[in-house]
Structures are given as structure tokens and as C-alpha cells.
Amino acid sequence: MAENKKELPPKAEVTVNGNLENGFNDNPLMPWFGMDIGGTLCKLVYFEPKDITNDELNSENIRRYLTKNSAYGKSGHRDTHLQMNDVSIRDRRGTLHFIRFPTSEMGNFLSLARSKGLTNLGNIVSATGGGAYKFEEDFIKEVNMKLAKYDEFDSLIKGMLFVEASSRTECYYWANPTDDTLCAKVNYDFSNPYPFLLVNIGSGVSVLAVHGPQNYKRVSGTSIGGGTFLGLCCLLTGCNTFEEAIELATGGDNTHVDKLVRDIYGGDYERFGLPGDLVASSFGQMNSRDKRSKVSREDLARATLVTITNNIGSIARMCALQEKIEKVLFIGNFLRVNPISMKLLAYAMDYWSKGTMKALFLEHEGYFGAVGCLLQCNEVTPQS
């Protein structure tokens, strides 16, 4: 594929009912939002300024509601542990708040927003992801807000670089990922990042080779991602949420489901350096009626998680080899509350590369697209 080297326009273009309108003016009124509306999860970033001007008092009710609560309705949550204080955006200092809810609950979200007076603000929301197109008319109809739509990958990279530059503890790796007694998160200095491979794990997976803020290309991807994990877990175990699926997987044992190298060879396959505990066939034991009768919901969830993660790790490693890149950055909401996958990826990248490749992770995982939207609407360039 050709590389994406884009100069972003100084103004957003807002499409409303097929007509092109001007984007944000030089001094957009509060509230400032950025949204990444994915296939499974919607991520919302809200900027709360330290000082509210008289012109911005009309947004006080929204500000109080968003900042005084950590739960919104039945499915909306503010990740208070990710809150970023004293951040500068468009010469305003304030706090970034991070909110998420299932995309399937968009109707309820808009109803809640309308009940809190969002329809009276007549503002524009910066948005990315497929939902920015899918729900555009709903935003206009339900809350009188227009969507300024931005490219998904431009937003992702811009938001990631801004957040990482704003917090030097953002990037980390897992040391000793297979030893529970020694395993630990270790901060990683990402101040000299390029080149790096960016593996974004959402409903599906996209892999980008990044050589600069506006110099990147999509080198691969797969439809088998976080949405696959949740969908299969719902079918196999009867769970209903990502959190429930991860909780089940935490208590499971995938070796009751998968066929390992030792199940085939009786031990290690030394000639090719394949350890006996390596998965040789995902769900390979489920062709036995006796094995199926003994397997638990937890085992099935764990096997599903291991299958998806191993596939992503394999694709990432092959892309890194192809692009001759040693730093591989894994992000996306699939990794939220999911240390199992992070440690599997950390081990796999280190083991199969013989220590030449490192799996890196970021604290804000799935919110970078939403942050990037907010920055582009307000013309902010990340500072290194």
C-alpha cells in the first residue's frame, strides 16, 4: 500500500445532510469532546478547562454531570484512573476525562445526553471511527450536534503521540511475563520512538508501520480481534460483556481445550525449538466427546482468548520482520483489564525474536483516536 503522508487541513470539514459546512471557529465554545465510535465500544474524551469563561457558563450542567459521576446510566463508565490533569489544549489548561460505553447503547447515550441539556448547546463534536458515519444523522436529530469527522489512523497516531508526550509513564513493557512471582510492569522511554509498529486491537486489528507523525502505512490487519473474542465467548459460555468474558478466562485453563506440542510429540520438538507447552492446535482437543464433557466455561473462555492473542502476536511478528522494525506497540480496548493477553504477547515477541523485538503497551490503550479528534478540531500539535 502507498504510504499515508497527509497535511491536515487547518479547519474541520463538517458534513451535515450532504452539505459541506465550516468547522470549528477560532474560539469554539465549551464543551469540547472527541469521540471514537468503534464497532464494539465508543470512546469519549472530554476536556474540562480550569477556568470557565462567562460565555461558557451554558455548559456548566454538562461539566458537573460528567465530572461528578463515574457511571452514566447502566453501561457508561468514566475511567477515573486514566484522568490527565493540567493538560494544555489550544492554550487552555485543564483536565482530560475518559469515558466509554458499548456502541450498541448509542441510542440510550443520546437520550441521556438530551436529558442533560446537550441539545441546547448547538455545538460540534469531533469524531472518528465507522460510527461517525453510521450515527451522524442520529446526533443531529437527537442532540442537535454536528459531527466533524476525522481520519481514523491520523487521529489514532496524533492522539497517541500527544498522550505519551504528556506522560512519561505512559509507555511500559512486561518483564518476566511468564513468572507470576517476578512479573512486573516496567516504564519504557519512548522519547525516540521511530520507527515502530503500531498494532491496534479493537473489534478487528490493524497494523501500521510508523516512521513519523505523518509518515505511516497500513501493512496488515485481521478481522480476528476483540470483537471475535467477545462474540465467540458469548456463544460458547453464555456471557454478555467483555469484562465477564475476561473474568471467566482468568479462571480457566486452555490446555483442557487446546492440543499442545507435547500432546503430539510427548514433549518438546527440539529440532525446531518448539517447547512442549506451545499450542499446536487451538481447540484441538474438542474433537473428543470425552474432553468436551469435562471442559468448563472458564476453560473455553481462556482458550478463546489465547487463540485470538496468539494469532495477533503471530501477525505482528511477521509484520515486524517484514518491515525490519524492533519496537512493536500494542494498543486498543482488547487489552483493557486483560493482562493475560499482554503477557502472552510480551512472551511471544521476546521468545520468537530471541530478544530482538519488544512488545510495548500504553496506559490509555483504546482512547487515542478520541484524543486525536479533539486535538485536530482544536489545531494542537503534539510536543515532544
C-alpha positions, 0 to 999 in steps of 0.5 A: 500500500502507498504510504499515508503522508497527509497535511491536515487541513487547518479547519474541520470539514463538517458534513451535515445532510450532504452539505459541506459546512465550516468547522470549528471557529477560532474560539469554539465554545465549551464543551469540547469532546472527541469521540471514537465510535468503534464497532464494539465500544465508543470512546469519549474524551472530554476536556474540562478547562480550569477556568470557565469563561462567562460565555461558557457558563451554558455548559456548566450542567454538562461539566458537573454531570460528567465530572461528578459521576463515574457511571452514566446510566447502566453501561457508561463508565468514566475511567477515573484512573486514566484522568490527565490533569493540567493538560494544555489544549489550544492554550487552555489548561485543564483536565482530560476525562475518559469515558466509554460505553458499548456502541450498541447503547448509542441510542440510550447515550443520546437520550441521556445526553438530551436529558442533560441539556446537550441539545441546547448547546448547538455545538460540534463534536469531533469524531472518528471511527465507522460510527461517525458515519453510521450515527451522524444523522442520529446526533443531529436529530437527537442532540442537535450536534454536528459531527466533524469527522476525522481520519481514523489512523491520523487521529489514532497516531496524533492522539497517541503521540500527544498522550505519551508526550504528556506522560512519561509513564505512559509507555511500559513493557512486561518483564518476566511475563511468564513468572507470576512471582517476578512479573512486573510492569516496567516504564519504557522511554519512548522519547525516540520512538521511530520507527515502530509498529503500531498494532491496534486491537479493537473489534478487528486489528490493524497494523501500521508501520510508523516512521513519523507523525505523518509518515505511516502505512497500513501493512496488515490487519485481521478481522480476528480481534476483540470483537471475535473474542467477545462474540465467540465467548458469548456463544460458547459460555453464555456471557454478555460483556467483555469484562465477564468474558475476561473474568471467566478466562482468568479462571480457566485453563486452555490446555483442557481445550487446546492440543499442545506440542507435547500432546503430539510429540510427548514433549518438546520438538527440539529440532525446531525449538518448539517447547512442549507447552506451545499450542499446536492446535487451538481447540484441538482437543474438542474433537473428543466427546470425552474432553468436551464433557469435562471442559468448563466455561472458564476453560473455553473462555481462556482458550478463546482468548489465547487463540485470538492473542496468539494469532495477533502476536503471530501477525505482528511478528511477521509484520515486524520482520517484514518491515525490519522494525524492533519496537512493536506497540500494542494498543486498543480496548482488547487489552483493557483489564486483560493482562493475560493477553499482554503477557502472552504477547510480551512472551511471544515477541521476546521468545520468537525474536530471541530478544530482538523485538519488544512488545510495548503497551500504553496506559490509555490503550483504546482512547487515542483516536478520541484524543486525536479528534479533539486535538485536530478540531482544536489545531494542537500539535503534539510536543515532544 
